[in-house]
């Protein structure tokens, strides 16, 4: 099974298709993600990211619900401490 995680688009790095990338924040940790599948996303939007690729936009309320569910699991497997 694959896991897609919601993240917030912080800023676009490159908007040139098919190499578009943006900085996406996951609970305080930022990563540059490939954005070709969600080129209509704007800064502040939430996207579902799998393996470094944003695959769809997601409603902010749904993103917050997912964050709460993940937090309730109580195990971040050390990812919050990973270097940025």
mmCIF file of the N, C-alpha and C atoms, coordinates in Angstrom:
data_MODEL
# 
_entry.id   MODEL 
# 
loop_
_atom_site.group_PDB 
_atom_site.id 
_atom_site.type_symbol 
_atom_site.label_atom_id 
_atom_site.label_alt_id 
_atom_site.label_comp_id 
_atom_site.label_asym_id 
_atom_site.label_entity_id 
_atom_site.label_seq_id 
_atom_site.pdbx_PDB_ins_code 
_atom_site.Cartn_x 
_atom_site.Cartn_y 
_atom_site.Cartn_z 
_atom_site.occupancy 
_atom_site.B_iso_or_equiv 
_atom_site.pdbx_formal_charge 
_atom_site.auth_seq_id 
_atom_site.auth_comp_id 
_atom_site.auth_asym_id 
_atom_site.auth_atom_id 
_atom_site.pdbx_PDB_model_num 
ATOM 1   N N  . UNK A 1 1  ? 0.838   -1.163 0.000   1.00 0.00 ? 1  UNK A N  1 
ATOM 2   C CA . UNK A 1 1  ? 0.000   0.000  0.000   1.00 0.00 ? 1  UNK A CA 1 
ATOM 3   C C  . UNK A 1 1  ? 0.894   1.241  0.000   1.00 0.00 ? 1  UNK A C  1 
ATOM 4   N N  . UNK A 1 2  ? 0.471   2.264  -0.713  1.00 0.00 ? 2  UNK A N  1 
ATOM 5   C CA . UNK A 1 2  ? 1.201   3.524  -0.794  1.00 0.00 ? 2  UNK A CA 1 
ATOM 6   C C  . UNK A 1 2  ? 0.567   4.537  0.149   1.00 0.00 ? 2  UNK A C  1 
ATOM 7   N N  . UNK A 1 3  ? 1.383   5.466  0.620   1.00 0.00 ? 3  UNK A N  1 
ATOM 8   C CA . UNK A 1 3  ? 0.889   6.499  1.517   1.00 0.00 ? 3  UNK A CA 1 
ATOM 9   C C  . UNK A 1 3  ? 1.134   7.866  0.910   1.00 0.00 ? 3  UNK A C  1 
ATOM 10  N N  . UNK A 1 4  ? 0.090   8.642  0.762   1.00 0.00 ? 4  UNK A N  1 
ATOM 11  C CA . UNK A 1 4  ? 0.205   10.029 0.338   1.00 0.00 ? 4  UNK A CA 1 
ATOM 12  C C  . UNK A 1 4  ? -0.030  10.904 1.550   1.00 0.00 ? 4  UNK A C  1 
ATOM 13  N N  . UNK A 1 5  ? 0.797   11.918 1.731   1.00 0.00 ? 5  UNK A N  1 
ATOM 14  C CA . UNK A 1 5  ? 0.736   12.767 2.906   1.00 0.00 ? 5  UNK A CA 1 
ATOM 15  C C  . UNK A 1 5  ? 0.403   14.191 2.480   1.00 0.00 ? 5  UNK A C  1 
ATOM 16  N N  . UNK A 1 6  ? -0.497  14.864 3.202   1.00 0.00 ? 6  UNK A N  1 
ATOM 17  C CA . UNK A 1 6  ? -0.803  16.249 2.848   1.00 0.00 ? 6  UNK A CA 1 
ATOM 18  C C  . UNK A 1 6  ? 0.313   17.193 3.274   1.00 0.00 ? 6  UNK A C  1 
ATOM 19  N N  . UNK A 1 7  ? 0.545   18.189 2.438   1.00 0.00 ? 7  UNK A N  1 
ATOM 20  C CA . UNK A 1 7  ? 1.507   19.234 2.742   1.00 0.00 ? 7  UNK A CA 1 
ATOM 21  C C  . UNK A 1 7  ? 0.993   20.550 2.191   1.00 0.00 ? 7  UNK A C  1 
ATOM 22  N N  . UNK A 1 8  ? 1.508   21.638 2.743   1.00 0.00 ? 8  UNK A N  1 
ATOM 23  C CA . UNK A 1 8  ? 1.073   22.975 2.330   1.00 0.00 ? 8  UNK A CA 1 
ATOM 24  C C  . UNK A 1 8  ? 2.105   23.570 1.383   1.00 0.00 ? 8  UNK A C  1 
ATOM 25  N N  . UNK A 1 9  ? 1.644   24.063 0.237   1.00 0.00 ? 9  UNK A N  1 
ATOM 26  C CA . UNK A 1 9  ? 2.534   24.699 -0.729  1.00 0.00 ? 9  UNK A CA 1 
ATOM 27  C C  . UNK A 1 9  ? 2.980   26.034 -0.138  1.00 0.00 ? 9  UNK A C  1 
ATOM 28  N N  . UNK A 1 10 ? 4.303   26.158 0.088   1.00 0.00 ? 10 UNK A N  1 
ATOM 29  C CA . UNK A 1 10 ? 4.856   27.363 0.691   1.00 0.00 ? 10 UNK A CA 1 
ATOM 30  C C  . UNK A 1 10 ? 5.249   28.361 -0.391  1.00 0.00 ? 10 UNK A C  1 
ATOM 31  N N  . UNK A 1 11 ? 5.995   27.890 -1.381  1.00 0.00 ? 11 UNK A N  1 
ATOM 32  C CA . UNK A 1 11 ? 6.367   28.774 -2.490  1.00 0.00 ? 11 UNK A CA 1 
ATOM 33  C C  . UNK A 1 11 ? 6.772   27.937 -3.698  1.00 0.00 ? 11 UNK A C  1 
ATOM 34  N N  . UNK A 1 12 ? 6.495   28.476 -4.848  1.00 0.00 ? 12 UNK A N  1 
ATOM 35  C CA . UNK A 1 12 ? 6.905   27.840 -6.093  1.00 0.00 ? 12 UNK A CA 1 
ATOM 36  C C  . UNK A 1 12 ? 8.398   28.075 -6.312  1.00 0.00 ? 12 UNK A C  1 
ATOM 37  N N  . UNK A 1 13 ? 9.087   27.037 -6.747  1.00 0.00 ? 13 UNK A N  1 
ATOM 38  C CA . UNK A 1 13 ? 10.509  27.142 -7.066  1.00 0.00 ? 13 UNK A CA 1 
ATOM 39  C C  . UNK A 1 13 ? 10.675  27.318 -8.567  1.00 0.00 ? 13 UNK A C  1 
ATOM 40  N N  . UNK A 1 14 ? 9.927   26.514 -9.336  1.00 0.00 ? 14 UNK A N  1 
ATOM 41  C CA . UNK A 1 14 ? 10.016  26.533 -10.803 1.00 0.00 ? 14 UNK A CA 1 
ATOM 42  C C  . UNK A 1 14 ? 8.648   26.176 -11.362 1.00 0.00 ? 14 UNK A C  1 
ATOM 43  N N  . UNK A 1 15 ? 8.099   27.000 -12.199 1.00 0.00 ? 15 UNK A N  1 
ATOM 44  C CA . UNK A 1 15 ? 6.773   26.739 -12.776 1.00 0.00 ? 15 UNK A CA 1 
ATOM 45  C C  . UNK A 1 15 ? 6.844   26.240 -14.215 1.00 0.00 ? 15 UNK A C  1 
ATOM 46  N N  . UNK A 1 16 ? 8.017   25.889 -14.699 1.00 0.00 ? 16 UNK A N  1 
ATOM 47  C CA . UNK A 1 16 ? 8.137   25.458 -16.095 1.00 0.00 ? 16 UNK A CA 1 
ATOM 48  C C  . UNK A 1 16 ? 7.817   23.962 -16.228 1.00 0.00 ? 16 UNK A C  1 
ATOM 49  N N  . UNK A 1 17 ? 6.678   23.674 -16.853 1.00 0.00 ? 17 UNK A N  1 
ATOM 50  C CA . UNK A 1 17 ? 6.240   22.304 -17.102 1.00 0.00 ? 17 UNK A CA 1 
ATOM 51  C C  . UNK A 1 17 ? 7.216   21.632 -18.063 1.00 0.00 ? 17 UNK A C  1 
ATOM 52  N N  . UNK A 1 18 ? 7.595   20.384 -17.898 1.00 0.00 ? 18 UNK A N  1 
ATOM 53  C CA . UNK A 1 18 ? 7.155   19.415 -16.901 1.00 0.00 ? 18 UNK A CA 1 
ATOM 54  C C  . UNK A 1 18 ? 8.054   19.335 -15.677 1.00 0.00 ? 18 UNK A C  1 
ATOM 55  N N  . UNK A 1 19 ? 8.870   20.332 -15.460 1.00 0.00 ? 19 UNK A N  1 
ATOM 56  C CA . UNK A 1 19 ? 9.841   20.295 -14.362 1.00 0.00 ? 19 UNK A CA 1 
ATOM 57  C C  . UNK A 1 19 ? 9.429   21.153 -13.180 1.00 0.00 ? 19 UNK A C  1 
ATOM 58  N N  . UNK A 1 20 ? 8.169   21.478 -13.075 1.00 0.00 ? 20 UNK A N  1 
ATOM 59  C CA . UNK A 1 20 ? 7.704   22.384 -12.032 1.00 0.00 ? 20 UNK A CA 1 
ATOM 60  C C  . UNK A 1 20 ? 7.918   21.788 -10.634 1.00 0.00 ? 20 UNK A C  1 
ATOM 61  N N  . UNK A 1 21 ? 8.402   22.636 -9.727  1.00 0.00 ? 21 UNK A N  1 
ATOM 62  C CA . UNK A 1 21 ? 8.656   22.230 -8.354  1.00 0.00 ? 21 UNK A CA 1 
ATOM 63  C C  . UNK A 1 21 ? 8.214   23.342 -7.405  1.00 0.00 ? 21 UNK A C  1 
ATOM 64  N N  . UNK A 1 22 ? 7.921   22.950 -6.186  1.00 0.00 ? 22 UNK A N  1 
ATOM 65  C CA . UNK A 1 22 ? 7.545   23.916 -5.163  1.00 0.00 ? 22 UNK A CA 1 
ATOM 66  C C  . UNK A 1 22 ? 8.039   23.415 -3.815  1.00 0.00 ? 22 UNK A C  1 
ATOM 67  N N  . UNK A 1 23 ? 8.236   24.352 -2.907  1.00 0.00 ? 23 UNK A N  1 
ATOM 68  C CA . UNK A 1 23 ? 8.552   24.000 -1.533  1.00 0.00 ? 23 UNK A CA 1 
ATOM 69  C C  . UNK A 1 23 ? 7.230   23.672 -0.841  1.00 0.00 ? 23 UNK A C  1 
ATOM 70  N N  . UNK A 1 24 ? 7.170   22.501 -0.231  1.00 0.00 ? 24 UNK A N  1 
ATOM 71  C CA . UNK A 1 24 ? 5.957   22.044 0.444   1.00 0.00 ? 24 UNK A CA 1 
ATOM 72  C C  . UNK A 1 24 ? 6.321   21.732 1.895   1.00 0.00 ? 24 UNK A C  1 
ATOM 73  N N  . UNK A 1 25 ? 5.477   22.187 2.811   1.00 0.00 ? 25 UNK A N  1 
ATOM 74  C CA . UNK A 1 25 ? 5.745   22.001 4.243   1.00 0.00 ? 25 UNK A CA 1 
ATOM 75  C C  . UNK A 1 25 ? 4.881   20.892 4.820   1.00 0.00 ? 25 UNK A C  1 
ATOM 76  N N  . UNK A 1 26 ? 5.528   20.016 5.570   1.00 0.00 ? 26 UNK A N  1 
ATOM 77  C CA . UNK A 1 26 ? 4.875   18.909 6.257   1.00 0.00 ? 26 UNK A CA 1 
ATOM 78  C C  . UNK A 1 26 ? 5.144   19.061 7.754   1.00 0.00 ? 26 UNK A C  1 
ATOM 79  N N  . UNK A 1 27 ? 4.195   19.609 8.496   1.00 0.00 ? 27 UNK A N  1 
ATOM 80  C CA . UNK A 1 27 ? 4.319   19.768 9.952   1.00 0.00 ? 27 UNK A CA 1 
ATOM 81  C C  . UNK A 1 27 ? 5.652   20.398 10.343  1.00 0.00 ? 27 UNK A C  1 
ATOM 82  N N  . UNK A 1 28 ? 6.008   21.481 9.678   1.00 0.00 ? 28 UNK A N  1 
ATOM 83  C CA . UNK A 1 28 ? 7.221   22.217 10.003  1.00 0.00 ? 28 UNK A CA 1 
ATOM 84  C C  . UNK A 1 28 ? 8.462   21.797 9.240   1.00 0.00 ? 28 UNK A C  1 
ATOM 85  N N  . UNK A 1 29 ? 8.378   20.704 8.505   1.00 0.00 ? 29 UNK A N  1 
ATOM 86  C CA . UNK A 1 29 ? 9.509   20.233 7.706   1.00 0.00 ? 29 UNK A CA 1 
ATOM 87  C C  . UNK A 1 29 ? 9.222   20.552 6.244   1.00 0.00 ? 29 UNK A C  1 
ATOM 88  N N  . UNK A 1 30 ? 10.128  21.269 5.582   1.00 0.00 ? 30 UNK A N  1 
ATOM 89  C CA . UNK A 1 30 ? 9.920   21.657 4.179   1.00 0.00 ? 30 UNK A CA 1 
ATOM 90  C C  . UNK A 1 30 ? 10.739  20.796 3.242   1.00 0.00 ? 30 UNK A C  1 
ATOM 91  N N  . UNK A 1 31 ? 10.140  20.451 2.113   1.00 0.00 ? 31 UNK A N  1 
ATOM 92  C CA . UNK A 1 31 ? 10.802  19.685 1.074   1.00 0.00 ? 31 UNK A CA 1 
ATOM 93  C C  . UNK A 1 31 ? 10.399  20.263 -0.281  1.00 0.00 ? 31 UNK A C  1 
ATOM 94  N N  . UNK A 1 32 ? 11.283  20.146 -1.255  1.00 0.00 ? 32 UNK A N  1 
ATOM 95  C CA . UNK A 1 32 ? 10.938  20.536 -2.624  1.00 0.00 ? 32 UNK A CA 1 
ATOM 96  C C  . UNK A 1 32 ? 10.291  19.326 -3.280  1.00 0.00 ? 32 UNK A C  1 
ATOM 97  N N  . UNK A 1 33 ? 9.105   19.533 -3.843  1.00 0.00 ? 33 UNK A N  1 
ATOM 98  C CA . UNK A 1 33 ? 8.337   18.445 -4.458  1.00 0.00 ? 33 UNK A CA 1 
ATOM 99  C C  . UNK A 1 33 ? 8.051   18.757 -5.924  1.00 0.00 ? 33 UNK A C  1 
ATOM 100 N N  . UNK A 1 34 ? 7.923   17.709 -6.702  1.00 0.00 ? 34 UNK A N  1 
ATOM 101 C CA . UNK A 1 34 ? 7.571   17.824 -8.110  1.00 0.00 ? 34 UNK A CA 1 
ATOM 102 C C  . UNK A 1 34 ? 6.081   18.160 -8.200  1.00 0.00 ? 34 UNK A C  1 
ATOM 103 N N  . UNK A 1 35 ? 5.711   19.148 -9.027  1.00 0.00 ? 35 UNK A N  1 
ATOM 104 C CA . UNK A 1 35 ? 4.343   19.667 -9.045  1.00 0.00 ? 35 UNK A CA 1 
ATOM 105 C C  . UNK A 1 35 ? 3.631   19.551 -10.392 1.00 0.00 ? 35 UNK A C  1 
ATOM 106 N N  . UNK A 1 36 ? 4.166   18.800 -11.333 1.00 0.00 ? 36 UNK A N  1 
ATOM 107 C CA . UNK A 1 36 ? 3.574   18.744 -12.673 1.00 0.00 ? 36 UNK A CA 1 
ATOM 108 C C  . UNK A 1 36 ? 2.113   18.268 -12.669 1.00 0.00 ? 36 UNK A C  1 
ATOM 109 N N  . UNK A 1 37 ? 1.735   17.449 -11.695 1.00 0.00 ? 37 UNK A N  1 
ATOM 110 C CA . UNK A 1 37 ? 0.352   16.943 -11.650 1.00 0.00 ? 37 UNK A CA 1 
ATOM 111 C C  . UNK A 1 37 ? -0.634  17.947 -11.067 1.00 0.00 ? 37 UNK A C  1 
ATOM 112 N N  . UNK A 1 38 ? -0.126  18.987 -10.405 1.00 0.00 ? 38 UNK A N  1 
ATOM 113 C CA . UNK A 1 38 ? -0.996  19.972 -9.764  1.00 0.00 ? 38 UNK A CA 1 
ATOM 114 C C  . UNK A 1 38 ? -0.524  21.390 -10.083 1.00 0.00 ? 38 UNK A C  1 
ATOM 115 N N  . UNK A 1 39 ? -0.341  21.655 -11.338 1.00 0.00 ? 39 UNK A N  1 
ATOM 116 C CA . UNK A 1 39 ? 0.173   22.962 -11.759 1.00 0.00 ? 39 UNK A CA 1 
ATOM 117 C C  . UNK A 1 39 ? -0.751  24.125 -11.401 1.00 0.00 ? 39 UNK A C  1 
ATOM 118 N N  . UNK A 1 40 ? -2.025  23.827 -11.130 1.00 0.00 ? 40 UNK A N  1 
ATOM 119 C CA . UNK A 1 40 ? -2.961  24.893 -10.775 1.00 0.00 ? 40 UNK A CA 1 
ATOM 120 C C  . UNK A 1 40 ? -2.910  25.251 -9.290  1.00 0.00 ? 40 UNK A C  1 
ATOM 121 N N  . UNK A 1 41 ? -2.113  24.532 -8.513  1.00 0.00 ? 41 UNK A N  1 
ATOM 122 C CA . UNK A 1 41 ? -1.994  24.827 -7.085  1.00 0.00 ? 41 UNK A CA 1 
ATOM 123 C C  . UNK A 1 41 ? -1.336  26.192 -6.885  1.00 0.00 ? 41 UNK A C  1 
ATOM 124 N N  . UNK A 1 42 ? -1.759  26.870 -5.844  1.00 0.00 ? 42 UNK A N  1 
ATOM 125 C CA . UNK A 1 42 ? -1.184  28.172 -5.504  1.00 0.00 ? 42 UNK A CA 1 
ATOM 126 C C  . UNK A 1 42 ? -0.615  28.084 -4.090  1.00 0.00 ? 42 UNK A C  1 
ATOM 127 N N  . UNK A 1 43 ? 0.239   29.043 -3.770  1.00 0.00 ? 43 UNK A N  1 
ATOM 128 C CA . UNK A 1 43 ? 0.812   29.088 -2.431  1.00 0.00 ? 43 UNK A CA 1 
ATOM 129 C C  . UNK A 1 43 ? -0.318  29.136 -1.409  1.00 0.00 ? 43 UNK A C  1 
ATOM 130 N N  . UNK A 1 44 ? -0.219  28.294 -0.392  1.00 0.00 ? 44 UNK A N  1 
ATOM 131 C CA . UNK A 1 44 ? -1.264  28.189 0.622   1.00 0.00 ? 44 UNK A CA 1 
ATOM 132 C C  . UNK A 1 44 ? -2.170  26.995 0.421   1.00 0.00 ? 44 UNK A C  1 
ATOM 133 N N  . UNK A 1 45 ? -2.197  26.425 -0.795  1.00 0.00 ? 45 UNK A N  1 
ATOM 134 C CA . UNK A 1 45 ? -2.995  25.222 -1.052  1.00 0.00 ? 45 UNK A CA 1 
ATOM 135 C C  . UNK A 1 45 ? -2.363  24.016 -0.374  1.00 0.00 ? 45 UNK A C  1 
ATOM 136 N N  . UNK A 1 46 ? -3.190  23.023 -0.090  1.00 0.00 ? 46 UNK A N  1 
ATOM 137 C CA . UNK A 1 46 ? -2.700  21.742 0.415   1.00 0.00 ? 46 UNK A CA 1 
ATOM 138 C C  . UNK A 1 46 ? -2.714  20.742 -0.729  1.00 0.00 ? 46 UNK A C  1 
ATOM 139 N N  . UNK A 1 47 ? -1.673  19.922 -0.784  1.00 0.00 ? 47 UNK A N  1 
ATOM 140 C CA . UNK A 1 47 ? -1.554  18.890 -1.814  1.00 0.00 ? 47 UNK A CA 1 
ATOM 141 C C  . UNK A 1 47 ? -1.219  17.563 -1.151  1.00 0.00 ? 47 UNK A C  1 
ATOM 142 N N  . UNK A 1 48 ? -1.596  16.473 -1.803  1.00 0.00 ? 48 UNK A N  1 
ATOM 143 C CA . UNK A 1 48 ? -1.214  15.136 -1.358  1.00 0.00 ? 48 UNK A CA 1 
ATOM 144 C C  . UNK A 1 48 ? 0.075   14.778 -2.084  1.00 0.00 ? 48 UNK A C  1 
ATOM 145 N N  . UNK A 1 49 ? 1.100   14.403 -1.315  1.00 0.00 ? 49 UNK A N  1 
ATOM 146 C CA . UNK A 1 49 ? 2.414   14.098 -1.877  1.00 0.00 ? 49 UNK A CA 1 
ATOM 147 C C  . UNK A 1 49 ? 2.749   12.632 -1.624  1.00 0.00 ? 49 UNK A C  1 
ATOM 148 N N  . UNK A 1 50 ? 3.161   11.961 -2.675  1.00 0.00 ? 50 UNK A N  1 
ATOM 149 C CA . UNK A 1 50 ? 3.639   10.574 -2.585  1.00 0.00 ? 50 UNK A CA 1 
ATOM 150 C C  . UNK A 1 50 ? 4.989   10.500 -3.281  1.00 0.00 ? 50 UNK A C  1 
ATOM 151 N N  . UNK A 1 51 ? 5.990   10.031 -2.575  1.00 0.00 ? 51 UNK A N  1 
ATOM 152 C CA . UNK A 1 51 ? 7.335   9.838  -3.132  1.00 0.00 ? 51 UNK A CA 1 
ATOM 153 C C  . UNK A 1 51 ? 7.882   11.106 -3.778  1.00 0.00 ? 51 UNK A C  1 
ATOM 154 N N  . UNK A 1 52 ? 7.613   12.254 -3.140  1.00 0.00 ? 52 UNK A N  1 
ATOM 155 C CA . UNK A 1 52 ? 8.146   13.522 -3.623  1.00 0.00 ? 52 UNK A CA 1 
ATOM 156 C C  . UNK A 1 52 ? 7.376   14.156 -4.759  1.00 0.00 ? 52 UNK A C  1 
ATOM 157 N N  . UNK A 1 53 ? 6.231   13.568 -5.114  1.00 0.00 ? 53 UNK A N  1 
ATOM 158 C CA . UNK A 1 53 ? 5.410   14.093 -6.212  1.00 0.00 ? 53 UNK A CA 1 
ATOM 159 C C  . UNK A 1 53 ? 4.033   14.472 -5.670  1.00 0.00 ? 53 UNK A C  1 
ATOM 160 N N  . UNK A 1 54 ? 3.659   15.731 -5.853  1.00 0.00 ? 54 UNK A N  1 
ATOM 161 C CA . UNK A 1 54 ? 2.313   16.166 -5.479  1.00 0.00 ? 54 UNK A CA 1 
ATOM 162 C C  . UNK A 1 54 ? 1.346   15.595 -6.514  1.00 0.00 ? 54 UNK A C  1 
ATOM 163 N N  . UNK A 1 55 ? 0.412   14.779 -6.060  1.00 0.00 ? 55 UNK A N  1 
ATOM 164 C CA . UNK A 1 55 ? -0.460  14.072 -7.003  1.00 0.00 ? 55 UNK A CA 1 
ATOM 165 C C  . UNK A 1 55 ? -1.865  14.660 -7.094  1.00 0.00 ? 55 UNK A C  1 
ATOM 166 N N  . UNK A 1 56 ? -2.268  15.459 -6.093  1.00 0.00 ? 56 UNK A N  1 
ATOM 167 C CA . UNK A 1 56 ? -3.582  16.096 -6.152  1.00 0.00 ? 56 UNK A CA 1 
ATOM 168 C C  . UNK A 1 56 ? -3.664  17.199 -5.104  1.00 0.00 ? 56 UNK A C  1 
ATOM 169 N N  . UNK A 1 57 ? -4.622  18.096 -5.311  1.00 0.00 ? 57 UNK A N  1 
ATOM 170 C CA . UNK A 1 57 ? -4.911  19.102 -4.299  1.00 0.00 ? 57 UNK A CA 1 
ATOM 171 C C  . UNK A 1 57 ? -5.903  18.492 -3.320  1.00 0.00 ? 57 UNK A C  1 
ATOM 172 N N  . UNK A 1 58 ? -5.912  19.015 -2.097  1.00 0.00 ? 58 UNK A N  1 
ATOM 173 C CA . UNK A 1 58 ? -6.849  18.523 -1.089  1.00 0.00 ? 58 UNK A CA 1 
ATOM 174 C C  . UNK A 1 58 ? -7.422  19.725 -0.331  1.00 0.00 ? 58 UNK A C  1 
ATOM 175 N N  . UNK A 1 59 ? -8.676  19.614 0.037   1.00 0.00 ? 59 UNK A N  1 
ATOM 176 C CA . UNK A 1 59 ? -9.370  20.643 0.795   1.00 0.00 ? 59 UNK A CA 1 
ATOM 177 C C  . UNK A 1 59 ? -8.648  20.878 2.132   1.00 0.00 ? 59 UNK A C  1 
ATOM 178 N N  . UNK A 1 60 ? -8.479  22.134 2.549   1.00 0.00 ? 60 UNK A N  1 
ATOM 179 C CA . UNK A 1 60 ? -7.773  22.417 3.808   1.00 0.00 ? 60 UNK A CA 1 
ATOM 180 C C  . UNK A 1 60 ? -8.397  21.745 5.032   1.00 0.00 ? 60 UNK A C  1 
ATOM 181 N N  . UNK A 1 61 ? -9.722  21.647 5.065   1.00 0.00 ? 61 UNK A N  1 
ATOM 182 C CA . UNK A 1 61 ? -10.391 21.002 6.197   1.00 0.00 ? 61 UNK A CA 1 
ATOM 183 C C  . UNK A 1 61 ? -10.030 19.510 6.225   1.00 0.00 ? 61 UNK A C  1 
ATOM 184 N N  . UNK A 1 62 ? -10.028 18.883 5.068   1.00 0.00 ? 62 UNK A N  1 
ATOM 185 C CA . UNK A 1 62 ? -9.653  17.468 4.991   1.00 0.00 ? 62 UNK A CA 1 
ATOM 186 C C  . UNK A 1 62 ? -8.185  17.276 5.360   1.00 0.00 ? 62 UNK A C  1 
ATOM 187 N N  . UNK A 1 63 ? -7.316  18.193 4.944   1.00 0.00 ? 63 UNK A N  1 
ATOM 188 C CA . UNK A 1 63 ? -5.894  18.110 5.302   1.00 0.00 ? 63 UNK A CA 1 
ATOM 189 C C  . UNK A 1 63 ? -5.740  18.162 6.820   1.00 0.00 ? 63 UNK A C  1 
ATOM 190 N N  . UNK A 1 64 ? -6.470  19.057 7.483   1.00 0.00 ? 64 UNK A N  1 
ATOM 191 C CA . UNK A 1 64 ? -6.383  19.158 8.940   1.00 0.00 ? 64 UNK A CA 1 
ATOM 192 C C  . UNK A 1 64 ? -6.899  17.888 9.614   1.00 0.00 ? 64 UNK A C  1 
ATOM 193 N N  . UNK A 1 65 ? -7.928  17.292 9.055   1.00 0.00 ? 65 UNK A N  1 
ATOM 194 C CA . UNK A 1 65 ? -8.448  16.030 9.608   1.00 0.00 ? 65 UNK A CA 1 
ATOM 195 C C  . UNK A 1 65 ? -7.390  14.933 9.503   1.00 0.00 ? 65 UNK A C  1 
ATOM 196 N N  . UNK A 1 66 ? -6.708  14.883 8.373   1.00 0.00 ? 66 UNK A N  1 
ATOM 197 C CA . UNK A 1 66 ? -5.645  13.885 8.186   1.00 0.00 ? 66 UNK A CA 1 
ATOM 198 C C  . UNK A 1 66 ? -4.504  14.141 9.169   1.00 0.00 ? 66 UNK A C  1 
ATOM 199 N N  . UNK A 1 67 ? -4.115  15.420 9.350   1.00 0.00 ? 67 UNK A N  1 
ATOM 200 C CA . UNK A 1 67 ? -3.063  15.742 10.318  1.00 0.00 ? 67 UNK A CA 1 
ATOM 201 C C  . UNK A 1 67 ? -3.439  15.246 11.713  1.00 0.00 ? 67 UNK A C  1 
ATOM 202 N N  . UNK A 1 68 ? -4.691  15.466 12.106  1.00 0.00 ? 68 UNK A N  1 
ATOM 203 C CA . UNK A 1 68 ? -5.153  15.040 13.428  1.00 0.00 ? 68 UNK A CA 1 
ATOM 204 C C  . UNK A 1 68 ? -5.096  13.514 13.563  1.00 0.00 ? 68 UNK A C  1 
ATOM 205 N N  . UNK A 1 69 ? -5.501  12.810 12.518  1.00 0.00 ? 69 UNK A N  1 
ATOM 206 C CA . UNK A 1 69 ? -5.447  11.337 12.548  1.00 0.00 ? 69 UNK A CA 1 
ATOM 207 C C  . UNK A 1 69 ? -4.008  10.849 12.676  1.00 0.00 ? 69 UNK A C  1 
ATOM 208 N N  . UNK A 1 70 ? -3.100  11.439 11.901  1.00 0.00 ? 70 UNK A N  1 
ATOM 209 C CA . UNK A 1 70 ? -1.693  11.035 11.967  1.00 0.00 ? 70 UNK A CA 1 
ATOM 210 C C  . UNK A 1 70 ? -1.114  11.334 13.351  1.00 0.00 ? 70 UNK A C  1 
ATOM 211 N N  . UNK A 1 71 ? -1.475  12.482 13.919  1.00 0.00 ? 71 UNK A N  1 
ATOM 212 C CA . UNK A 1 71 ? -0.997  12.854 15.250  1.00 0.00 ? 71 UNK A CA 1 
ATOM 213 C C  . UNK A 1 71 ? -1.504  11.870 16.296  1.00 0.00 ? 71 UNK A C  1 
ATOM 214 N N  . UNK A 1 72 ? -2.740  11.406 16.137  1.00 0.00 ? 72 UNK A N  1 
ATOM 215 C CA . UNK A 1 72 ? -3.324  10.483 17.115  1.00 0.00 ? 72 UNK A CA 1 
ATOM 216 C C  . UNK A 1 72 ? -2.604  9.137  17.138  1.00 0.00 ? 72 UNK A C  1 
ATOM 217 N N  . UNK A 1 73 ? -1.899  8.812  16.070  1.00 0.00 ? 73 UNK A N  1 
ATOM 218 C CA . UNK A 1 73 ? -1.148  7.556  16.039  1.00 0.00 ? 73 UNK A CA 1 
ATOM 219 C C  . UNK A 1 73 ? 0.021   7.593  17.015  1.00 0.00 ? 73 UNK A C  1 
ATOM 220 N N  . UNK A 1 74 ? 0.531   8.806  17.278  1.00 0.00 ? 74 UNK A N  1 
ATOM 221 C CA . UNK A 1 74 ? 1.564   8.971  18.281  1.00 0.00 ? 74 UNK A CA 1 
ATOM 222 C C  . UNK A 1 74 ? 2.934   8.444  17.913  1.00 0.00 ? 74 UNK A C  1 
ATOM 223 N N  . UNK A 1 75 ? 3.173   8.097  16.673  1.00 0.00 ? 75 UNK A N  1 
ATOM 224 C CA . UNK A 1 75 ? 4.475   7.569  16.271  1.00 0.00 ? 75 UNK A CA 1 
ATOM 225 C C  . UNK A 1 75 ? 4.894   8.230  14.971  1.00 0.00 ? 75 UNK A C  1 
ATOM 226 N N  . UNK A 1 76 ? 5.865   9.151  15.065  1.00 0.00 ? 76 UNK A N  1 
ATOM 227 C CA . UNK A 1 76 ? 6.325   9.819  13.847  1.00 0.00 ? 76 UNK A CA 1 
ATOM 228 C C  . UNK A 1 76 ? 7.531   9.116  13.232  1.00 0.00 ? 76 UNK A C  1 
ATOM 229 N N  . UNK A 1 77 ? 7.949   8.000  13.823  1.00 0.00 ? 77 UNK A N  1 
ATOM 230 C CA . UNK A 1 77 ? 9.051   7.184  13.290  1.00 0.00 ? 77 UNK A CA 1 
ATOM 231 C C  . UNK A 1 77 ? 10.321  8.009  13.098  1.00 0.00 ? 77 UNK A C  1 
ATOM 232 N N  . UNK A 1 78 ? 10.450  9.087  13.865  1.00 0.00 ? 78 UNK A N  1 
ATOM 233 C CA . UNK A 1 78 ? 11.649  9.911  13.811  1.00 0.00 ? 78 UNK A CA 1 
ATOM 234 C C  . UNK A 1 78 ? 11.710  10.908 12.679  1.00 0.00 ? 78 UNK A C  1 
ATOM 235 N N  . UNK A 1 79 ? 10.669  10.992 11.842  1.00 0.00 ? 79 UNK A N  1 
ATOM 236 C CA . UNK A 1 79 ? 10.754  11.872 10.673  1.00 0.00 ? 79 UNK A CA 1 
ATOM 237 C C  . UNK A 1 79 ? 10.777  13.354 11.038  1.00 0.00 ? 79 UNK A C  1 
ATOM 238 N N  . UNK A 1 80 ? 10.180  13.710 12.169  1.00 0.00 ? 80 UNK A N  1 
ATOM 239 C CA . UNK A 1 80 ? 10.180  15.121 12.574  1.00 0.00 ? 80 UNK A CA 1 
ATOM 240 C C  . UNK A 1 80 ? 11.581  15.593 12.940  1.00 0.00 ? 80 UNK A C  1 
ATOM 241 N N  . UNK A 1 81 ? 12.452  14.672 13.310  1.00 0.00 ? 81 UNK A N  1 
ATOM 242 C CA . UNK A 1 81 ? 13.819  15.020 13.695  1.00 0.00 ? 81 UNK A CA 1 
ATOM 243 C C  . UNK A 1 81 ? 14.794  14.948 12.536  1.00 0.00 ? 81 UNK A C  1 
ATOM 244 N N  . UNK A 1 82 ? 14.315  14.568 11.350  1.00 0.00 ? 82 UNK A N  1 
ATOM 245 C CA . UNK A 1 82 ? 15.198  14.424 10.185  1.00 0.00 ? 82 UNK A CA 1 
ATOM 246 C C  . UNK A 1 82 ? 15.725  15.782 9.758   1.00 0.00 ? 82 UNK A C  1 
ATOM 247 N N  . UNK A 1 83 ? 16.973  15.840 9.279   1.00 0.00 ? 83 UNK A N  1 
ATOM 248 C CA . UNK A 1 83 ? 17.511  17.118 8.810   1.00 0.00 ? 83 UNK A CA 1 
ATOM 249 C C  . UNK A 1 83 ? 16.750  17.616 7.601   1.00 0.00 ? 83 UNK A C  1 
ATOM 250 N N  . UNK A 1 84 ? 16.633  18.928 7.479   1.00 0.00 ? 84 UNK A N  1 
ATOM 251 C CA . UNK A 1 84 ? 15.905  19.513 6.353   1.00 0.00 ? 84 UNK A CA 1 
ATOM 252 C C  . UNK A 1 84 ? 16.841  19.840 5.214   1.00 0.00 ? 84 UNK A C  1 
# 
